[in-house]
Amino acid sequence: MRLFAAVLPPEDATAELASAVAELKKLPDAHGLRWTGRPGWHFTLAFYGEVADELVPELSARLERAARRTDPFELALRGGGRFGGRVLWVGTTGDVGTMRRLAERAEAAGRKAGVPMGEQHHGYHPHLTLARSRGSADFAPYAALLHDFAGRTWTVGDLRLVRSNLPGSGVPGEQPRYETFARWALGSGA
């Protein structure tokens, strides 16, 4: 199964972001972008790709330990930017250092569980993907509107292992479906 470790913002934080995204979608050429649906909004900590069923219990045990070793921390959705002309994202502020440590622990959990890991998070940049472009797009006006976006602060209280179900129908615009496979509370252990 296709898996990744993630932090999911709470419903009220995504509601604030949804209002900002509605304004972005009014910009010229917004219809030509592939917008990530609100149910798909998350911060990827470590991407595992296709994981063999026999590796999932060890990965889960290691992620549970990583969660216990990480205290709850505060974040807020803030600002935004672009990765070239391909990806539009919203960023975060708050205890980003703890989020980076959690990402490192999630990545290490995958490696130690025997999951073939691709690229590593050197210089991990926490972001939530809002839109993608198949070719190169001018995301500058979108990033400019996101510059002053500031959402409310919330406490990250859990780490999730998420299953990604890729579209299979061939219908244009179909989004991947994400489902929480496992969830662990942060803190309460060393």
C-alpha positions, 0 to 999 in steps of 0.5 A: 500500500502507498503510505506517508507520515503526516500532520493534518491541520484541524477543521477550523484551520482548514476552513480559514484556508478554504476561504483564502483559496476561494479567492485564489481560484478567482484569479485568471488562469486558476481553472487550468490548475489542479487544485488539491481538495480540502480533504487532501490538505496535509503536511507530509513528514515522510513519504514511504511510497509503496510499502510491503504489507509485512513491513507495516507493523514494524513501521507502525511500531517505530512511528508510535515511538517517534510520536511518544518522543515528540511533545505536542507543539503549536503551528499556524498556517501562514504565508505561502509560496511556490516551487518553481512554476509547478507547485503552489503551497501555504506555509506554517509558523510556530514550533517548526523546529519540533515539526522538523524533528518529527519529520526526521523521526518519521523518515528514520522510522521508515528506513529502520523498518526496511522501507526503501526510502527515496530522497531524504528531507535535507532542509525539510520545508513544511508546506501544504500543497494547494495547487499543481500545474502540469506545465509551468505556471505563473504562480507569482500572483497567487503567492502574493495573495497568500503572503499575508495569510495568517491562520489561527494557532492550533496544537498538533497532538498526533502523528498519522500514517496515511494511505494514499489511494491514487485515482484509477478511473482516468476521469480528468481532475480526479483527486487521490483519496487519503485515509488515516491508516493509523494515528498516535498521540504525541508525547508521554514518552522518552 
